[in-house]
């Protein structure tokens, strides 16, 4: 576990996972003249990647993790000896579930974007290449066990996402993409300062600087708290911008509103999880004392995020921004669970990351489907859609219910775990956070009621109907016009159902059987608890099963 | 004291100093080539000059490179000093020589290219153009007139020849730079400074297009450069007064154990370093940089931006480490201020630029500030980090200027930023290359820019400059904004109908740009290739 041998070698499975999407992305360039083939190759790559991730999942041994193996499927090769960096990969349960989430979402997103109308002069091959490149950098971020390597992927991740937003996004995409890039880059550079500081600290303590996570973790206990606090803050700011926590959040609504839907799903669903993953993997184990000292600060930000995000979500006019603000509220819950220092809360936070990726991903997809039909992002342009497209409305309801953590959906389990796990140590913050749940019900139901229920109304809907020659209210009775209404504002197509079905299945199944995920997560969470050096608070044990 | 004088007295004949020819062979080769190049320019018929000069330059650099490689293969790690300690050939010298030769080769390729601008980018004098009735002041010369001028010299039916004085200039400047970074005493350093500067002043004024701008740049560079040289010389005099010697090691010894007045020492240091920082375009001594970068012919700008920076910082490194290493606690505070000023002048003024070449000039000022962080860290890591940074930065900048020289309209290069809008649509490869290079300048991982910044910043942090590192990172974030602006323009903006065309580069320019891009990528992914060499030894003496 400690003193990782710097020799090269190990299991190459993670390397394959990393480089397969890279190859797929590169293959898009020679295929750019043959779009159908390019799309097929991209989809094939994404599906193959998913299969490989399933293989990885199956070969991950929870017994080994429980008996103290911190990382599995490790690979390591020296990279830059002068800096003591390694090309080192490995996964624990937390990383594994996030990789699984990434690989699960990407093929579905490709299917969703399959027939998307791109801005003029942009090609599908470039679009899919960027999606695959984003996937590769995400896999890299989650699997790196060398902090330098992690940083490399952390920054490299920006580039494909920047181009996804800037080239394929909405009307205000230039502003949004640059804002996104600069915010993240600034955070990254502040983290770089801490990263270098960490390296220097390790050189002081070990005689030879290192970036290997396990070695850095082993010296964490000897680092003075004041040093830890400075280093912690650098990492924290980067992750708080990425996550994003209030007050570092303002880039997210812009970026996710202007991004094409698939990019928004990846951005909010997975990319932002890098921030919360970073808290759990880097901030807590590498700076345990600083984390404990500064936890109240983070908790305050988390609770503010929960309430503020929810309040702003209620006030949004734009559907994409609405989803972005609901996410900011959810990220508050994840941060709360992460800085509450109990295994249940940790497990809840980790599960929350996966579940939020699924439910918000689905919510974004539903919003995308609405926009594709009505051509407007304004909530007030829609109304009574459930009369025209009942299946779509039903799916939106499910996505919403999952987002507000209704029992029976996936998010309930994680939200419950976070709250139960946080309460014994942080009762005040937990009670405040609970108020957020009420808000969540409020904004989701309000959104659903606005867009789906009541009489058919709203500019976008009416225009779509008029184009199909079925305008005017009260035409419900005429069967001829009713048929036209269907063509004006059609229900889900088979391809769209194909995108949604796996999401729905997973959301419901995880709502009832979160066990398989928790089994993978729990040993790693226990290890993290050990690294932080705090015992579990006395509480209702055993809930995390 | 008297005893030592008496002991030396009987040695009346002045011994010729021992010369380690193997060590200084690359320098000798380059100097010889520069002299031959002048002779060729004088005696060859005009139409033969271009091929012969190009061949001579390339062969000279190759031979110098080979001798360097042979010597470096089994050079003593501690380095040697030769020519009675006037020249030090140690690992940093060898590394900088290698860097300069490679950068010089790529610059020669850019300079030699005749396909981008018909007949090359250079013309010797305004009269030549006035003689055929084209305007000498503006940038509006038509291509046909230009060809007419050149044809009148060469054989009929030839491809247009170009002004080939630029080749001996380049070779002399390059030799001067090589001597500059190896100079172990201040007089040698001063002479090398002049050898490298004078050709550069002339080269700036050679532009075929936008003559007025080019000549203004040359005059400005010359006048300010003369001032800087004077500063250097004044500093040299003060230091001689302090230490009684111009050798760097003697100054260090004098500073270490003496009760002499520090005023002379630090006054001398300040003036000396001002002269050096002028060459390295460190703010606030940067004022010439934007004008000269903009006015000089782009291949020359590439040469200056890359090689001069390497030479200047090579010398700064040596002076600070060898002569002033022991006193660094005294002067470091001032250098902090200079570094901060340079980074923020570069970053903030860079934001307001509308001309690509000026923008890169301000970026070079910001980078000079970053480089200073490494140069200030008087440690092994500081030296190797700075050396690596110079290599990485040199190639990225060179390739950036190579790309800039390709974006043209009827009026020559289209350097105004607005002209770059939508370039990605017309020329995806060029836009991709430019984006990659700009990301490297911004310091995004997997490019050499990131590894270099990391090396320099970690050295600075290790030597107790944590606040400065944080400031530098903030400045990096600001510079990223104007790099991004170009990317945004190229990729996300609508294409204007009368946009500039992208010239298909000739083989020479292609090779130069490719070299820059490949090294930028390679040093980003496997920096050990160069980093191991850079950290193999420290300054001799």
Interface residues (C-beta under 8 A of the other chain):
Chain A: X79 X80 X81 X82 X83 X121 X151 X152 X153 X155 X156 X158 X159 X163 X166 X167 X173 X174 X177 X178 X181 X182 X185 X186 X189 X190 X192 X193 X196 X197 X199 X200 X203
Chain B: X384 X425 X439 X442 X443 X444 X445 X446 X450 X451 X454 X455 X457 X458 X461 X462 X466 X469 X470 X473 X474 X476 X477 X480 X481 X484 X485 X488 X491 X492 X493 X526 X527 X528 X531 X532 X535
